[in-house]
Amino acid sequence: MADAPPTPPPSDPSARGPDPLMDSGARALADALRSSFVIVRVIMVVLVLIFLGSGLQVVEPQDRGLVLRFGRPVQTSPGALLEPGPHWALPYPIDEMVRIPIGQVQSVSSSVGWYAGTAAQEASGQLPPPGPSLDPAREGYVLTADENIIHVRGTLRYRISEPGLSYQFDFADATNMVRNAFDNALVYAAVHYRVDDALTRDAVGFREQVRMRLDQLIGLYGLGIMVDQVELQVVPPRRLAAPFAAVLEAEINRSRTINDARSYASRTVSQARAEAEAIKSDGTSKRKRLVEFVAAEARRFEQLLPSYERNPELFVQQHKTEVLLRVLTNAAERILLPARRGQKPYELRLQLSRAPKIRNPVPPPPPDDHGDEH
């Protein structure tokens, strides 16, 4: 039996040369991995930029911003509030931007003491028709200080006080708290006012009472708001509208009559004062003129006194003559009786039927020259 040929020893792979197929695959895989790493890095950079850019927030003109970091305010002072404009904070969930409407006027309505009506009636402002009686289960009302019933509703306009943290974070529903305070103020003001005062006589005071109670409750509850305006509508019960209208008309007539009386009294007093001032002024002027006249006469008498003392009889005769001449200037006839020293009086004889004086005769007409020629 012939011997089998010897089996060749196994070949060593390291002793072989490089496989061209394996080299090309490795290179392709390496290139693919490098490209993937580049894309992943670019995507990661883009995601980081997007993540950081999400922290850019804009605060509206009517708002103020506040940054919360892990649910807590970063700063709580009023100056820490962010002004309107763009601001950056760390992205959520690290930071959160809360916008507080500081400059926005907000409003709540109260119907705690008003009728129960439909939405259409509320929108049109019409009152529902009166029923046979008041239903407390459906209709609201308030009691006055004199145990009467009125219906009242109102609108409260307010703004949040800076920094607004208590309004934003201390209440689950701050708007509802403000509405409850408004309801309380309406009921409180009603029980402190009589029905006539709340409806007509002192409606402004009733509104101010509501506002004072609101301010008190705002401070008590720490609502952190400021009241801008309170608008109220107060009406009597619907079934008593006509009697209340009659009372209102009587009140208006009463006020008109009182005002007319006061106006008349004011005019009369003013006229009397003016007349009194005129009389006083005229009396003062007359007094001044009389004093000046008497003073002038006194000075004149003082000037004449030396002449009288030198010769009283001559002084009297001279001045008597001057007075007579001044008095009898226009007299047609003058009869003077001189003074007599003896006891026997003068005998005065007057001729009563004297002949009248003949006036100057009318001169004859001048001769006619033409007649003389004939």
C-alpha positions as CSV (number, residue, x, y, z in Angstrom):
1,M,0.0,0.0,0.0
2,A,1.5,3.2,-1.1
3,D,2.1,6.0,1.5
4,A,-0.3,9.1,1.5
5,P,1.2,12.4,0.8
6,P,1.9,14.5,3.9
7,T,-0.7,17.1,5.0
8,P,0.6,20.7,4.8
9,P,0.6,22.6,8.1
10,P,-2.1,25.3,8.6
11,S,-1.3,28.7,7.4
12,D,-0.8,31.6,9.8
13,P,-3.2,34.5,9.1
14,S,-0.7,37.0,10.3
15,A,1.6,35.7,7.8
16,R,-0.8,36.6,5.0
17,G,-1.1,40.0,3.4
18,P,-3.8,42.6,4.1
19,D,-7.3,41.8,2.8
20,P,-8.5,44.6,0.6
21,L,-12.2,44.0,1.3
22,M,-11.7,44.3,5.1
23,D,-9.7,47.5,4.8
24,S,-12.3,49.3,2.7
25,G,-15.2,48.3,5.0
26,A,-13.3,49.6,8.1
27,R,-12.5,52.8,6.4
28,A,-16.2,53.3,5.4
29,L,-17.3,52.5,8.9
30,A,-14.8,55.0,10.4
31,D,-15.9,57.7,8.0
32,A,-19.5,57.0,8.8
33,L,-18.8,57.2,12.5
34,R,-16.9,60.5,12.2
35,S,-19.7,62.0,10.1
36,S,-22.3,60.8,12.7
37,F,-20.3,62.3,15.5
38,V,-20.1,65.7,13.7
39,I,-23.9,65.7,13.1
40,V,-24.5,64.7,16.8
41,R,-22.3,67.5,18.0
42,V,-24.1,70.0,15.7
43,I,-27.4,68.8,16.9
44,M,-26.3,69.0,20.5
45,V,-25.1,72.6,20.0
46,V,-28.4,73.5,18.4
47,L,-30.3,71.9,21.2
48,V,-28.2,73.7,23.8
49,L,-28.8,77.0,21.9
50,I,-32.5,76.3,21.7
51,F,-32.6,75.4,25.4
52,L,-30.8,78.5,26.4
53,G,-32.9,80.6,24.0
54,S,-36.1,79.4,25.6
55,G,-35.2,81.5,28.7
56,L,-35.8,84.7,26.7
57,Q,-39.1,86.1,27.8
58,V,-40.9,89.4,26.9
59,V,-42.8,91.4,29.5
60,E,-45.8,93.3,28.1
61,P,-46.1,97.1,28.7
62,Q,-49.0,96.6,31.2
63,D,-47.2,93.9,33.2
64,R,-44.2,93.4,35.4
65,G,-42.1,90.3,35.5
66,L,-40.8,88.1,38.3
67,V,-38.4,85.2,38.1
68,L,-39.1,82.1,40.1
69,R,-36.2,79.7,40.6
70,F,-37.4,76.3,41.6
71,G,-40.7,77.8,42.6
72,R,-39.4,80.6,44.8
73,P,-39.0,84.3,43.8
74,V,-35.4,85.2,43.2
75,Q,-36.0,88.7,44.7
76,T,-39.1,90.1,46.4
77,S,-38.4,93.8,46.7
78,P,-40.5,96.2,44.5
79,G,-37.3,97.2,42.6
80,A,-36.7,93.6,41.6
81,L,-39.7,93.4,39.3
82,L,-38.7,93.3,35.7
83,E,-39.8,96.2,33.6
84,P,-41.6,95.8,30.2
85,G,-39.3,94.5,27.5
86,P,-37.2,91.4,26.7
87,H,-35.5,89.6,29.7
88,W,-33.6,86.3,30.0
89,A,-33.8,83.7,32.7
90,L,-32.7,80.1,33.0
91,P,-34.9,77.8,31.1
92,Y,-37.8,75.8,32.6
93,P,-37.8,73.9,35.0
94,I,-35.0,75.8,36.6
95,D,-36.5,79.3,36.3
96,E,-40.0,80.4,35.5
97,M,-41.1,83.9,34.4
98,V,-44.3,85.1,36.0
99,R,-46.1,88.1,34.6
100,I,-48.0,90.3,37.1
101,P,-50.5,92.8,35.5
102,I,-49.5,95.7,37.7
103,G,-50.6,98.5,35.3
104,Q,-53.8,96.8,34.1
105,V,-57.1,97.9,35.5
106,Q,-59.2,94.8,36.5
107,S,-62.8,94.6,37.5
108,V,-65.1,92.4,39.4
109,S,-68.9,92.6,39.7
110,S,-71.1,91.9,42.7
111,S,-74.8,90.8,42.5
112,V,-75.1,89.7,46.1
113,G,-78.1,92.0,46.6
114,W,-79.6,91.9,43.1
115,Y,-82.5,90.3,41.3
116,A,-82.2,86.9,39.7
117,G,-82.4,87.5,35.9
118,T,-81.4,85.9,32.6
119,A,-78.2,86.6,30.7
120,A,-80.2,88.6,28.1
121,Q,-81.8,90.8,30.8
122,E,-78.4,91.4,32.3
123,A,-76.9,92.3,28.9
124,S,-79.7,94.7,28.1
125,G,-79.9,96.2,31.6
126,Q,-83.6,95.4,32.0
127,L,-85.1,94.3,35.3
128,P,-87.0,91.1,35.4
129,P,-90.8,91.4,35.9
130,P,-91.9,91.5,39.5
131,G,-93.3,88.4,41.0
132,P,-96.0,88.0,43.7
133,S,-93.4,88.3,46.4
134,L,-89.7,88.2,47.0
135,D,-88.1,84.8,46.7
136,P,-85.0,84.8,49.0
137,A,-83.8,81.5,47.5
138,R,-83.4,83.0,44.0
139,E,-83.2,86.8,44.5
140,G,-80.6,88.7,46.4
141,Y,-81.3,91.7,48.6
142,V,-79.8,93.7,51.5
143,L,-81.3,95.0,54.7
144,T,-80.9,98.7,55.6
145,A,-80.5,100.3,59.1
146,D,-84.2,101.0,59.3
147,E,-85.2,97.4,58.5
148,N,-86.1,98.0,54.9
149,I,-85.1,96.0,51.8
150,I,-83.2,97.4,48.8
151,H,-81.4,95.8,45.9
152,V,-77.9,96.8,45.1
153,R,-75.2,95.7,42.6
154,G,-71.9,97.2,41.6
155,T,-68.7,97.1,39.7
156,L,-65.3,97.4,41.3
157,R,-62.3,98.5,39.3
158,Y,-58.9,98.0,40.8
159,R,-55.2,97.7,40.1
160,I,-52.6,95.4,41.7
161,S,-50.2,97.1,44.1
162,E,-46.4,96.6,43.5
163,P,-44.8,94.2,43.9
164,G,-48.0,92.2,43.7
165,L,-46.5,89.1,45.3
166,S,-49.4,88.6,47.8
167,Y,-52.0,89.0,45.1
168,Q,-50.2,86.5,42.8
169,F,-49.0,83.8,45.3
170,D,-51.0,84.1,48.6
171,F,-54.4,83.1,47.2
172,A,-55.6,80.3,45.0
173,D,-58.0,82.7,43.3
174,A,-57.3,86.3,44.2
175,T,-60.1,87.6,42.0
176,N,-62.7,85.6,44.0
177,M,-61.3,87.0,47.2
178,V,-61.7,90.5,45.8
179,R,-65.3,89.7,44.8
180,N,-66.0,88.4,48.3
181,A,-64.6,91.6,49.9
182,F,-66.8,93.6,47.6
183,D,-69.9,91.6,48.6
184,N,-69.0,92.2,52.2
185,A,-68.6,95.9,51.7
186,L,-72.1,96.2,50.1
187,V,-73.8,94.4,52.9
188,Y,-71.9,96.3,55.5
189,A,-72.7,99.7,54.0
190,A,-76.4,98.8,53.7
191,V,-76.9,98.0,57.3
192,H,-75.3,101.3,58.3
193,Y,-77.6,103.4,56.1
194,R,-81.3,104.2,56.1
195,V,-83.3,103.4,53.0
196,D,-83.9,107.0,52.0
197,D,-80.3,108.0,52.5
198,A,-79.0,105.0,50.4
199,L,-81.5,105.7,47.6
200,T,-81.6,109.5,47.3
201,R,-80.5,111.7,50.2
202,D,-76.9,110.5,50.6
203,A,-76.1,108.2,47.6
204,V,-72.6,109.6,47.5
205,G,-72.0,108.9,51.2
206,F,-73.3,105.3,50.7
207,R,-70.7,104.7,47.9
208,E,-68.0,106.2,50.1
209,Q,-69.0,103.9,52.9
210,V,-68.6,100.9,50.5
211,R,-65.2,102.1,49.5
212,M,-64.0,102.6,53.2
213,R,-65.1,99.1,54.0
214,L,-63.3,97.8,51.0
215,D,-60.1,99.5,52.0
216,Q,-60.4,98.1,55.5
217,L,-60.9,94.5,54.1
218,I,-58.0,94.9,51.6
219,G,-55.7,95.7,54.5
220,L,-57.1,93.0,56.7
221,Y,-56.8,90.2,54.1
222,G,-53.6,91.6,52.5
223,L,-55.0,91.5,49.0
224,G,-52.4,93.9,47.7
225,I,-54.7,95.9,45.4
226,M,-55.7,99.6,45.0
227,V,-59.3,100.6,44.4
228,D,-59.7,102.8,41.4
229,Q,-63.5,103.2,41.1
230,V,-66.7,101.9,42.6
231,E,-69.9,102.0,40.6
232,L,-73.2,101.2,42.3
233,Q,-76.8,100.8,41.3
234,V,-79.3,101.0,44.1
235,V,-83.0,100.4,43.5
236,P,-86.1,99.7,45.7
237,P,-88.0,96.4,45.5
238,R,-89.9,96.1,42.2
239,R,-93.4,95.8,43.8
240,L,-92.8,99.1,45.7
241,A,-91.3,101.0,42.8
242,A,-94.3,103.4,42.4
243,P,-94.5,104.3,46.2
244,F,-90.7,104.9,46.2
245,A,-91.0,107.0,43.1
246,A,-93.7,109.1,44.8
247,V,-91.5,109.5,47.8
248,L,-88.6,110.5,45.6
249,E,-90.7,113.1,43.8
250,A,-91.8,114.5,47.1
251,E,-88.2,114.6,48.3
252,I,-87.2,116.4,45.1
253,N,-90.0,119.0,45.6
254,R,-89.0,119.4,49.2
255,S,-85.4,120.0,48.3
256,R,-86.5,122.4,45.5
257,T,-88.7,124.4,47.9
258,I,-86.0,124.5,50.6
259,N,-83.4,125.7,48.0
260,D,-85.8,128.4,46.7
261,A,-86.4,129.6,50.3
262,R,-82.7,129.6,51.0
263,S,-82.1,131.5,47.8
264,Y,-84.8,134.1,48.6
265,A,-83.4,134.4,52.1
266,S,-80.0,134.9,50.8
267,R,-81.1,137.6,48.3
268,T,-83.2,139.4,51.0
269,V,-80.4,139.4,53.5
270,S,-77.9,140.6,50.8
271,Q,-80.3,143.4,49.7
272,A,-80.9,144.4,53.4
273,R,-77.2,144.5,54.0
274,A,-76.6,146.5,50.9
275,E,-79.3,149.0,51.9
276,A,-77.8,149.2,55.4
277,E,-74.4,149.8,54.0
278,A,-75.9,152.6,51.8
279,I,-77.6,154.2,54.7
280,K,-74.5,154.0,56.9
281,S,-72.4,155.5,54.0
282,D,-75.0,158.3,53.5
283,G,-75.1,159.0,57.2
284,T,-71.3,159.1,57.4
285,S,-71.1,161.5,54.5
286,K,-73.8,163.8,56.0
287,R,-72.0,163.7,59.4
288,K,-68.8,164.6,57.7
289,R,-70.3,167.5,55.8
290,L,-72.1,168.8,58.9
291,V,-68.9,168.6,61.0
292,E,-67.0,170.4,58.3
293,F,-69.8,173.1,58.1
294,V,-69.9,173.6,61.8
295,A,-66.1,173.8,62.0
296,A,-66.1,176.4,59.2
297,E,-68.8,178.4,61.0
298,A,-66.8,178.2,64.2
299,R,-63.7,179.5,62.5
300,R,-65.7,182.3,60.9
301,F,-67.1,183.3,64.3
302,E,-63.7,183.2,65.9
303,Q,-62.5,185.6,63.2
304,L,-65.4,188.0,63.8
305,L,-65.2,187.9,67.5
306,P,-62.4,190.7,67.8
307,S,-64.5,193.1,65.7
308,Y,-67.6,192.5,67.9
309,E,-65.7,193.0,71.1
310,R,-64.3,196.4,69.9
311,N,-67.8,197.8,69.1
312,P,-70.7,195.5,69.5
313,E,-73.4,198.0,68.4
314,L,-71.6,199.0,65.2
315,F,-70.8,195.3,64.5
316,V,-74.5,194.4,64.8
317,Q,-75.7,197.3,62.6
318,Q,-73.2,196.5,59.9
319,H,-74.0,192.9,59.7
320,K,-77.7,193.6,60.0
321,T,-77.5,196.0,57.0
322,E,-75.6,193.4,55.0
323,V,-78.2,190.8,55.7
324,L,-81.1,193.1,54.8
325,L,-79.4,194.1,51.6
326,R,-79.0,190.5,50.7
327,V,-82.5,189.5,51.7
328,L,-84.3,192.5,50.2
329,T,-82.4,192.6,46.9
330,N,-85.4,191.7,44.8
331,A,-88.1,193.3,47.0
332,A,-90.3,195.9,45.2
333,E,-90.9,197.9,48.4
334,R,-88.8,198.0,51.5
335,I,-90.1,199.2,54.9
336,L,-87.6,199.3,57.8
337,L,-88.4,200.0,61.4
338,P,-85.3,201.0,63.3
339,A,-84.8,199.9,66.8
340,R,-85.9,202.2,69.6
341,R,-84.4,202.5,73.0
342,G,-87.4,203.8,74.8
343,Q,-90.5,202.0,76.0
344,K,-92.9,203.8,73.6
345,P,-93.3,201.8,70.4
346,Y,-93.3,203.2,66.9
347,E,-96.5,204.1,65.3
348,L,-96.7,202.5,61.8
349,R,-99.2,203.8,59.3
350,L,-99.6,202.1,55.9
351,Q,-101.7,203.4,53.0
352,L,-103.4,200.4,51.7
353,S,-105.3,201.9,48.7
354,R,-102.6,203.8,47.1
355,A,-102.9,204.9,43.5
356,P,-101.4,202.4,41.1
357,K,-98.3,203.4,39.3
358,I,-98.8,204.6,35.7
359,R,-96.8,202.7,33.4
360,N,-95.0,204.5,30.6
361,P,-97.5,205.5,27.9
362,V,-97.2,203.9,24.5
363,P,-95.4,206.3,22.2
364,P,-97.5,207.6,19.3
365,P,-96.7,206.2,15.9
366,P,-94.3,208.3,13.8
367,P,-95.9,210.7,11.3
368,D,-96.5,209.6,7.7
369,D,-94.2,211.4,5.4
370,H,-96.4,210.8,2.4
371,G,-99.4,212.5,4.2
372,D,-97.4,215.6,5.0
373,E,-96.7,216.0,1.3
374,H,-100.3,216.1,0.5
